[in-house]
Amino acid sequence: MASTCGNIGIAYKKLDDYAQALEYHEKSHRIVFSTLGPEHPNLGNCYANFSQVYVKQGDLAKAKKLYQKARAVWKRTNGENHPAYKMVQKKIGQLL
């Protein structure tokens, strides 16, 4: 269910309906957090999805903060050599 909500959020982002995108990403986040806990790598996906919406909206400060949260989750769960961690490092660098 969490991945379905996340995918719907991504679809709304692509349609430039950011309010709906954020609503579905929030649903996904709540499901992941409550079922898998705060130390699961999928939580990093939730934060990265939020970030992508905020980038599209031009709110780079919020995007950076959430990318940093994703990075922290992925560092703890996957390590610094994982592709997800490296990707988010690049995204953060692009926001500077």
N, C-alpha and C positions, 0 to 999 in steps of 0.2 A: 504494500500500500504506500509506503514512504517513497519508493522509487517511482511509482505512478504519479504521485503528487508532484514530485520533483520534475518529472518529464512534462507534466502539464504546465508547470511553472516555466520551464524552458520554452515550450511552445508559445506561451503568452508573451514571453520576452521577445521572441522572434517576430511576433505580431505587434510589437511596441506597446503592448498593454501591460505596463509595469506594475500597476496596482494589483491586477490579477496575478501576475507573475509572483510578486512578493507574497500574496495571500497563499498561493499553493506551495511556495518554498517554505513558508512558515508552518504550514500543515506538515510538510515532509520533515522539517526540523523537529517539531513536537513528537512525531511518531518515532523518529530515530532516537531522540534523546530519551524518551520514556521507555522504549523497548530494548535498545542496545546500550544505552548509557553514555556518559560524557567522554569516554575514552575509546570510542569505536571510530575507525577510519571514515565510516560513512558520514559522521558528523562533519568532518572536513569538507566533504562534498556539499553538504548543506550550506556551510559558510561560503564556499567558493561560488555556489549558485546565487546566493544573495549578492555577493560582490559583483558578479557579472551584470546584474540588474542595475546596481548603483553606478557602475561604470557607464552603462547606456544612458542613465539619467544625468550623468555628469557630476555625480556626488562622489568625487574621488577620495575624499577623506573617509567616508563610510566604507567605500569599497576596500581601501587599504586596511582599515581596522579589521574587517571581516576576512580578508585574505591572510592577515597576520594570525587570526584565530585558526584558520584552516591550516596554515603552516605549522602552528604549535601542535595541533592534533596530529597531523601527519608525521611530524618529527618524533613525537612520543610513540606513535603506533607503528610507523613504517620505517623510520630512520631517514637520515639526510640523503641517502643514495637512491631513494625511491623516486620514480618518475613524477608522482603527484607532488612530492615535496619540491623537486626541481622546477616543475611547472609553476607552482605558486611563487617560488622565489623570483622567477622571471617576470611574472605578472606584477609583483610588488615593485620590482625594479622599473618596469614600464610606467608605473604611476608616478614616479619621482620626477 
